[in-house]
Amino acid sequence: MAKRHRSRAPNFIALPLLIAGFAFFPGVSQARHGKENAAGRFEIADDMFWKDGEPYRIIGGDLHYFRVLPEYWEDRLLRAKALGLNAIQTYVPWNLHEPKPGEFNFEGVANIKLFLSICQKLGLLVLLRPGPYICGEWDLGGFPAWLLAVEPAPRLRSSDPSFLNPVTKWWDILLPTVAPFLYENGGPIVMVQIENEFGSYGDDQAYLHKLVALARGHLGKNIILYTTDGGSRELLVRGTIRGNVVFSAVDFSTGEDPGPIFELQKEFNAPGKSPALCTEFYTGWLTHWGETMAKTDGDYVAARVENVLSRNASIVLYMAHGGTNFGFYSGANTGANESDFQPDLTSYDYDAPISESGDVDSVKYQAIRRVIQKYIAVSILPTPSNNKKVGYGLVKMQKTTAFFDMIHGMDVVESLDPMPMESVGQMFGFLLYASGYVSKKKGNLLRVPKVHDRAQVFISCPETGEKQSYTGTIERWSNQPLRLPYWDCDSNVSLSILVENMGRVNYGSYIFDKKGILSSVFIDDNVLNTWKMHLMPLDNLHEVHKTETTVKDSFSRKLDAVNNENGTTTSGEPAFYIGYFTARKKHDTYISFRGWGKGLAFVNEYNIGRYWPSVGPQCNLYVPAPMLRYGENTLVILELESPNSELAVRSVDMPDFTFDSAGPNVRQL
């Protein structure tokens, strides 16, 4: 997403294909089109898709397995099917599956084989988007951040061997894993995308051809390979491979006229090989912190869906169901320059017809469903009920320890100059940079010309053992020098800069987005040398994918070992808080952070994401029922600024995106 101009498969007994794509194609016989032995074949001919020798219309939607807990995959897929969809499109995020070079993960939320098996079971075809670049408002567009530490720096999304070599190793693992799920092998995968909207980024045809060769080598000659680009000539020229090598599809927004775009699409496909297909038809839009939640009118979106289907075209809704950016995986965009940093919310609701929690009672869901029913020959499944949501009430939080008390025993890297997060072997979380300087009576001026993304600055006297004193925050998007007050120390003042990685850029020319301090640090125009970097990755999604557990939260074990402190914390002092709530029955819930500053939350070992209600618009974090335990549940919060005065949060039964980011009390990014 998204343009911004822009052996055999497991032996499942498939459910009846109630909506198996038997759409009305005026003037086309429903016979086998003269094809013999067409079973197990999905192909393109006469500017149409053909499945087992019958004309077929794709009415699909994007649903990303990595944004939904595995326990809910079937639930969400059934809701997509009840919308009228016959196909699911999903990205494959490389960084989730290969968090460290050569270490591969296909378990838990990364169990793509299980997800494909459930699609197969439900009779849903799959359009697979394995990247290696996916965009998708996902950290670094799906690239593993360790690529940014390779020297010399690889040119991402290019035929540069230092980039293509790790791509080849990754696809040598991934593609054989999914090959048994190809349609010709009895599985659900009918199309595989090459790269993603490459025309919006570059024009390296050698790179695209290399990806095609890799895919053909593992997946064979019959699978339909496709590219997706925006519906303009410039983007299609740069992002497609003309002719019969790869099928060129298009994407466009609800406000664009699909007719001319589909005609243009034909120029980039061989004669008779251009079924009209919009692979990203935007049902909503993404939202950044500090923006009003994106909303689009449901009846309007449904009318525009009909405008596509009435042309005998195929369509994929982006998104059908958005889900959640759990952990540290939410991405970011940039504007005019790399300092115009726009980080994404934890929620990826996207104003999709199926909400973040799976609700399907929206005007948009019902209106799209009615439109789709008009264009398929059999009845759609009944609309399912919403899953129950419960508020478990007030959760009293207790401060356990200051963040700086947790650094002892953590890995430390020393160097003359500050090093980026990736270069010290850390991909997510926080990096604490520590040095020292001589304090002047009139104070000192601190400058950090390039910080990615948000740096909280603290000073103290090392010989006194006093707590770190917060002096201010330097932010990527509004970087200003910071005045440090005079600090009377017998030796150099201890300077600590806590840098938060808020998500790597996932789209555009500034995608090579290292994190941490990326420049020299200046005190009164003098370069400050000699640094210690304390690694603080915290937990990440691929490390905490198990949602059912009887072991106590690892954070709780660490925190319980520290002497508990009651009371509040001073503004700007990061600290951990712990609380407990009881669930006699397990239902979806939300944690409301109104009144808190900024931070992270963990429920029963699971990183449920970032909160930042003071900027908005998201004030609640979604907690799916499978994360919960019967009985006592543990909530751990890392608050970076200050908690609310009650030292409490609430477990509530609904989302909250109502915080007005234009209001007078809200800080703007």
RACORPE-V797256 format. One record per backbone hydrogen bond with DSSP energy under -0.5 kcal/mol. NH is the residue of the N-H (numbers start at 1). CO is the residue of the C=O. If there is no record, write none. Layout:
nh,co
NH,CO
NH,CO
//
This chain:
nh,co
4,6
9,185
12,10
14,12
15,121
18,16
20,17
21,19
23,21
24,375
26,24
28,25
29,27
35,32
41,38
43,50
45,48
47,272
48,45
49,56
50,43
51,54
52,41
52,50
54,51
56,49
57,21
58,56
59,57
60,315
61,87
62,317
63,89
64,321
65,63
67,64
68,65
72,69
73,70
76,72
77,73
78,74
79,75
80,76
81,77
82,78
83,79
84,81
85,80
86,59
87,59
88,125
89,61
90,127
92,129
94,92
95,142
96,93
97,93
98,94
100,103
103,100
104,102
105,97
110,107
111,108
112,110
115,111
116,112
117,113
118,114
119,115
120,116
121,117
122,118
123,120
124,119
125,86
125,123
126,188
127,88
128,126
128,191
129,90
130,128
130,193
134,141
135,141
136,1
136,134
138,135
139,329
140,504
141,138
142,139
143,140
147,144
148,145
149,146
150,147
156,154
163,160
164,160
165,161
167,163
168,164
169,165
170,166
171,167
172,168
173,169
173,170
174,170
175,171
176,171
177,173
178,174
179,175
180,176
181,178
182,179
183,189
185,182
186,183
187,182
189,181
190,126
191,126
192,224
193,128
194,226
195,131
195,193
197,228
200,197
201,198
202,198
205,203
208,204
209,205
210,206
211,207
212,208
213,209
214,210
215,211
216,212
217,213
218,214
219,215
220,216
224,190
225,223
226,192
227,247
229,249
231,251
232,230
236,232
237,233
238,234
239,235
240,236
242,240
246,241
247,225
249,227
249,247
250,277
251,229
252,280
256,253
258,256
261,257
262,258
263,259
264,260
265,261
266,262
267,263
267,264
268,265
269,266
270,243
273,270
278,314
279,250
279,277
280,250
281,316
282,252
282,280
283,281
283,318
284,318
285,350
289,343
290,616
291,288
301,297
302,298
303,299
304,300
305,301
306,302
307,303
308,304
308,305
309,305
310,306
311,308
312,309
313,308
314,276
315,58
316,278
317,60
318,281
319,317
320,62
321,62
322,349
322,354
324,67
325,346
326,324
327,607
329,326
331,137
332,504
333,342
335,337
335,340
340,337
341,339
342,333
344,331
345,287
348,323
352,349
353,319
354,320
355,353
355,359
358,355
366,362
367,363
368,364
369,365
370,366
371,367
372,368
373,369
374,370
374,371
375,371
375,372
376,373
377,22
390,588
392,390
393,651
395,649
396,394
397,647
398,578
400,576
401,576
403,574
405,402
406,403
407,404
410,407
413,533
415,531
421,515
424,420
424,421
425,422
426,421
430,536
431,499
432,534
433,431
433,497
434,532
435,495
437,493
439,437
443,440
444,484
446,444
446,482
447,522
449,520
452,516
454,500
455,474
456,454
456,498
457,472
458,496
459,469
460,494
462,460
462,492
464,461
465,461
466,461
469,459
470,468
471,457
472,457
474,455
475,473
476,453
478,475
479,476
482,446
484,444
484,482
489,487
493,437
494,460
495,435
495,493
496,458
496,494
497,433
498,456
498,496
499,431
499,497
500,454
501,429
502,500
506,332
507,332
511,508
513,511
514,512
516,452
518,450
518,516
522,447
523,526
524,445
524,522
526,523
528,521
529,527
530,416
531,415
532,434
533,413
534,432
534,532
535,411
535,533
536,430
543,540
544,540
544,541
547,545
549,547
557,553
558,554
559,555
560,556
561,557
562,559
565,399
572,641
573,570
573,641
574,572
575,639
576,401
577,637
578,398
579,635
581,633
583,631
584,582
587,585
588,388
589,623
590,652
591,621
592,590
592,650
593,619
596,593
597,642
599,611
600,638
601,609
602,636
603,606
604,602
604,634
606,603
607,605
608,601
608,606
609,601
611,599
612,618
614,597
615,612
616,612
619,617
619,656
620,656
621,591
623,589
627,624
628,625
631,583
633,581
635,579
636,602
637,577
638,600
639,575
639,637
640,598
640,638
641,598
647,644
649,395
650,592
651,393
652,590
652,650
659,617
661,659
663,660
666,663
667,614
//
